[in-house]
Amino acid sequence: MVLVDALIYGFGALAIWSLMYRENLGYRIAEHFYVGFAAANALVMGWETIRKVAVTPLLQGNVIWIIPLILSLGWVLFLFPKTRSFYMITIAFVVGLGTALAIRSAISAQIVGQLIGSMHSVASSSPMGLFNNILIWIGSLCTLVYFIFTREAKGPLSVIPKIGRILIMVVVGVAYANTGLGRLANFQGILTNLLTTEAIYAIPVALLVIAIDVIRRRMKTT
């Protein structure tokens, strides 16, 4: 028996992929469904979070949770023109708090953590460990020197920032390749589900629709 959810999954995935052929009605319908379901899911999850984190403790006597509940009313007041200015208070509080938390975590993880990871002894008990430690020291030094703009490195010292630039290009390339591989992994998972489940029945239908569209467009041009 063909599962309905598998067919919906198949037609949805193929409708999104149809954008590679051209922009069409099927893609727009799938896009609207995706955005709508994502918004509905976010709304339900947000309400459940508010109920569990703030409303339930408030009903149990923890009155401090009335403050975030009052601040959150600004999101609702944005819908009304006369009270829209209260929205600025809420958004300023959220942006300020989020920025502070992001800066704190960034300093701890990306600055202090990187310094601690780089400042260790070069000595190691294994050849590979020794190679990695030397590479970390050289890479850190050359990359930092590359960003020193107060004095230009000349002569033999000019090699150091060039090495730093090469290392930066290597790291950026690896990050880009990692992102590409992640997208390919998602594509592989979707394609596997299309070919190994009942969603495979959606493929000939999609191909037939594309073939009809190609024929119709050629007939119009002639």
Contacts in CASP RR format, 6 or more apart in sequence:
PFRMAT RR
TARGET T0000
AUTHOR 0000-0000-0000
METHOD contacts of the structure
MODEL  1
MVLVDALIYGFGALAIWSLMYRENLGYRIAEHFYVGFAAANALVMGWETI
RKVAVTPLLQGNVIWIIPLILSLGWVLFLFPKTRSFYMITIAFVVGLGTA
LAIRSAISAQIVGQLIGSMHSVASSSPMGLFNNILIWIGSLCTLVYFIFT
REAKGPLSVIPKIGRILIMVVVGVAYANTGLGRLANFQGILTNLLTTEAI
YAIPVALLVIAIDVIRRRMKTT
2 198 0 8 1.000
2 201 0 8 1.000
3 197 0 8 1.000
3 198 0 8 1.000
6 197 0 8 1.000
6 198 0 8 1.000
6 199 0 8 1.000
7 198 0 8 1.000
7 199 0 8 1.000
7 201 0 8 1.000
7 202 0 8 1.000
9 193 0 8 1.000
9 197 0 8 1.000
9 199 0 8 1.000
10 193 0 8 1.000
10 194 0 8 1.000
10 199 0 8 1.000
10 202 0 8 1.000
11 30 0 8 1.000
11 202 0 8 1.000
11 205 0 8 1.000
11 206 0 8 1.000
12 30 0 8 1.000
12 33 0 8 1.000
12 202 0 8 1.000
13 190 0 8 1.000
13 193 0 8 1.000
13 194 0 8 1.000
13 199 0 8 1.000
14 194 0 8 1.000
14 202 0 8 1.000
14 203 0 8 1.000
14 206 0 8 1.000
15 26 0 8 1.000
15 27 0 8 1.000
15 29 0 8 1.000
15 30 0 8 1.000
15 206 0 8 1.000
16 27 0 8 1.000
16 30 0 8 1.000
16 31 0 8 1.000
16 34 0 8 1.000
18 24 0 8 1.000
18 26 0 8 1.000
18 27 0 8 1.000
18 206 0 8 1.000
18 210 0 8 1.000
19 27 0 8 1.000
21 210 0 8 1.000
24 213 0 8 1.000
50 69 0 8 1.000
50 72 0 8 1.000
53 65 0 8 1.000
54 65 0 8 1.000
54 68 0 8 1.000
54 69 0 8 1.000
55 65 0 8 1.000
55 69 0 8 1.000
57 65 0 8 1.000
58 65 0 8 1.000
58 66 0 8 1.000
58 69 0 8 1.000
71 89 0 8 1.000
71 90 0 8 1.000
71 93 0 8 1.000
72 90 0 8 1.000
73 86 0 8 1.000
73 90 0 8 1.000
74 83 0 8 1.000
74 86 0 8 1.000
74 87 0 8 1.000
74 89 0 8 1.000
74 90 0 8 1.000
75 87 0 8 1.000
75 90 0 8 1.000
77 83 0 8 1.000
77 84 0 8 1.000
77 86 0 8 1.000
77 87 0 8 1.000
78 84 0 8 1.000
78 86 0 8 1.000
78 87 0 8 1.000
117 136 0 8 1.000
118 136 0 8 1.000
118 137 0 8 1.000
118 140 0 8 1.000
120 133 0 8 1.000
121 133 0 8 1.000
122 130 0 8 1.000
122 133 0 8 1.000
122 134 0 8 1.000
122 137 0 8 1.000
123 130 0 8 1.000
123 133 0 8 1.000
124 130 0 8 1.000
124 132 0 8 1.000
124 133 0 8 1.000
138 163 0 8 1.000
139 163 0 8 1.000
139 164 0 8 1.000
139 167 0 8 1.000
141 160 0 8 1.000
142 160 0 8 1.000
142 161 0 8 1.000
142 163 0 8 1.000
142 164 0 8 1.000
142 167 0 8 1.000
143 164 0 8 1.000
143 167 0 8 1.000
143 168 0 8 1.000
145 153 0 8 1.000
145 160 0 8 1.000
145 161 0 8 1.000
145 164 0 8 1.000
146 160 0 8 1.000
146 161 0 8 1.000
146 164 0 8 1.000
146 165 0 8 1.000
146 168 0 8 1.000
148 161 0 8 1.000
153 160 0 8 1.000
153 161 0 8 1.000
193 199 0 8 1.000
194 200 0 8 1.000
194 202 0 8 1.000
194 203 0 8 1.000
END
